[in-house]
Amino acid sequence: MIRKSLSITFICCVVIAFALTAYAGSKSINSSDLYTPGKLTVATGEPVYPPWMMDDNPAGGIGFENGLIYALAEKLGFKKEDVVWVRQTFDQGIAPGKKPYDFNIQQYSVTEARRKFVTFSTVYYKPQKAVVALPKKGVSKARSFKDLRKLRWGATVGTADFDYIETVIGQEDVAVYNDQAATFQALLSDQIDATVISLPTALYVTAVQVPEATIAAVLPHDTKDLGHGLVFEKDNPLVDWINEGLEAIISEGVVDKLAKKYLIGKDSIPEIIE
């Protein structure tokens, strides 16, 4: 009787272990590697902004980034209800140290400087940068970076947008704001002339959130900004497994479909290249 009980226990353990190491693809994980066994715990911003996520509701699944996460979760073998969302500020996500989640998605640009403190996934999207300003400022007349350097700039702290203004445009005096809402309030109250944000965000902001503003120009890619990636605690053992799932949904065209649905505009916008 005792031997039968031990045998059944052993078989159950094997089945459970197999289930926890066979979610998807050729790579496997141990359940203990997940922040919460059996769940995919994903961090994002507080708040989140369209078109990346809509209605400040990551669990709603409407938007580019939460749409991507739910497609990734399904590829890895998780049900929608097994995706757990937590909130963190942008700076917390790229700070060194322990993370209370598996990874963070918040339009993080992959840079070598940030790789000193966190580990990134495969890049899943690389948007252009856009100059956003009020029409009365005449920013759309700018034709070069020299013209842009004459403007009063502001950007959100810790973002690649702030770095772009300093290192690519070459403007040293940049006003710093705690979040995107404060940056646009500064624009509306004439504290700054312009800001830089990703083109998808700019398209939504100027159409819905700050219709007084316009996209004055699009800008070339920053060679130091490799594109957007998921952010993990440094050397997290989940990275290779998540990357396999992420690369699968990229190759299947899922990410392109999400980008066309949420991120790509149809209007022609002037481009400044130098």
N, C-alpha and C positions, 0 to 999 in steps of 0.2 A: 504493500500500500504506500509506504514511504517512497519507494523507488519510482512508482508511477507518478506521484505528485511532483517529485524532482524532475522527472522527464518532461512532464507537461510544462512546468515552470521554465525549463531550459528552452523548450520549443517556442514558448511565448516570447521569451527574451530575444531569441534569434529573429523572430518575425518583427518585433518592435524595432530592433536594431537595424534590420534591413529597410524597414519603412522610413526610418529617420536618415538613412544614408543613400536613398535612391530617388530623390525628388525629380531630378532631370539630368539628361546629358551623361557624359562619361565621368565627370568629376563627382565626388561625394563629400558629405560633411558629417560631422558628429553633431548630434542634437545639442550637446553642451556648448558648441560654438555659437549657436544662436543666443541672442540676448534673453529671449524667452523660448524654451523648447517648444517646437510645434507652431510657433508664430514668427512672422516676419515683421520686425519692429522698425519703422521708418520715421525719421525725423524730417521736419520741414519748418518753414518760417512761421513767425507769429507777428503780424498776419501773413497770409500768402496772397499773391497778386495775380490777377488775370493778365494774359491768357494762360499763364503757367498752371494755375489752379483757379477755379471759379468760386465765387460766393464765400471765400474764406473757409472752404469746407473740403479738406483733402479727401475725406472718406466718401464724398459725393462722386468721385471718379470723373468729374467733368473738367477738362483742362489738359494741357499737354503733359505736364510732369506726373500728375496723379494717374492719368490714362496710361502713361508709360509704366508706372509702378504696378498697376493692376495687371497689365499685360505680362510684365516680368514675373510677378508673383504666380500667375497661372502657368507660365512656362516652367517655373521651378517646382510646381506641384502644390502650391498653396491655394486654398479657397479665398474668396474675397473677404470673408469674415475673419480670416486668419491674419490679415494685414492690420497691424496696430500702428496708429499714428501718434507721434509725440511732437511737441513744439520746442524749438530753440531759436535764439537769435542767430543772425548770420555769423557774427564773430564767434559765438560759442561753437559753431559747427567746425570751424577751421582752427580752433585753439588746440594745443597739445593736451594729451591726457585721456582718461577714461571717458567713454561715451555711453549714455544710457539707451542705446539702440543699436541696430545692426549697421545702418548707414543713413546718410542724410542727403536729401535732394532739395536744392534751393538755388538753382542756376549758378553753381560753383564753377568758376573757371579753373581749369587745371594749369598750374604754373609750377616751375621748379622751386620757387621760393616756398610755396605752400607744402610741397612734398617733403620738406624737412620735418613737418609736424603731423601730417596726416597721410593716409594712402588713398589714392583715387582709383576709380574704376576706369574701364575703357571709356573714351569720349563718346557721348551719345548725340551731341548736337553742337554746332558752332555757328552762332548768329553773328550778323554784322552789328557794328555799333552805329548809333544814330544820335544826331544833335537835336535836342528838343529845346525850343525857345518860344517866346511870344512873338507874334507877327510884327508888332510895332517896334521891336528891337532891330529889325532889319538884318537879322542873322543870316537869313537865306541869301543875302548878297555876298557872303563870304565865299571866296574861291580858293583859299589856300590855308594851310596851317598858320601862316603868318597873320592872316586876317583873323583867324580864330583866337590867336593869342592876345588880341586886343580886347577880348570880352571878359566879363566877370563870370567866373565859373563856380559851380558848386556840385557836390556829389555825395552819395551816401558812404559813410565810413566803412572801411574794410573791403570795399568792392573793387572788382577789376575795372569798373567804370571810373572810379577815382584814380586808379593807377594809370588808366589810359590818358586821362587829361594831363597828368603830370609827365608821364614818360613818352607818350607818342605825340600828343599835341605840343607838349613842351611848356605848359603853363604851370608855374611854380606856386602861385598864390591861388589856392583852391579852397573855397569854403566847405566845411565838413558838417554833415547832418546825420542824425542817428538812424533815420530810416527814409524810405522813398517818399512817404507822405510829407515829411518835413522838407525834403529837397524841393518838391513841387510847390509847397507853400512859399518857400523862399523865392521861387521863380515868379509866382503870382503877386507877391508883395514887393517885387522889384529889388530884392536883395542881391540877386544874381541875374545875369543875362541869359545863361544857357546851362544845360547839363548834358551829360552823355549817358545813355542807357542802351540796352540791347534793342535792336530793331523790332522784334516781336512785342516787347513791352511797350515801346514807343507807339506802335500802331494802335494798341489797345488804349493806352493812356490818353492819347490825343483824340481818340474817337469817343471815349466814354468818360474817363475819370477827370481829365483836365482838357475839355474841348476848346478852351481858350488858347491852348498851345498848339504848335505845329511841329512837324518834322522838317527841320531846315536843311538837313543833308545826311547822307550816310557816309561812313568813314571806312578806311581799309582795316583789315584785321591786324591786331597786335600779334607779332610773331612770338611773343612770350606767352600769349594766351592760347592754349591748345584747343580750347572748347570746353563745353560743360561735361562734368563727370560726377558720379556719386562719390560722397566723402565717407571714408571709414576711419575708425581709430587706427593709428599707425600699426601696420603689420597684422591687421585683422585676418585670421585664417579663412574667412568667408570670401575674400576678394576673388580668388580664381573661380570659385563656384558661381558667384553672382555674375562675373564677367562672361562665363559661358552662356548663361541665360540671356544676358544683355546683348551679346553679340548675335545670338540666335534671333531675337526679335528685330534687331537691326537688319540682318540679312534677309529676313522674311518680309521686310518692307513696312513693318508695324510703325516704326518711328517716323518714317517718311510720311505715312498717312496721317499720323497725329500732327506732324509739322504743317502739312498742307491744310489741315482742318483748323488749327488754332493759331499758327505763327506767321503765315506768309500772306503779305498784302498784295494788292494788285496795282496800286498806284505807282507811277514813275516818280522817283525822288532824286534830286541832284546828288552827285557824289564828289566828295573832295578826296583827292588821292595823295596830296603832299602839301 
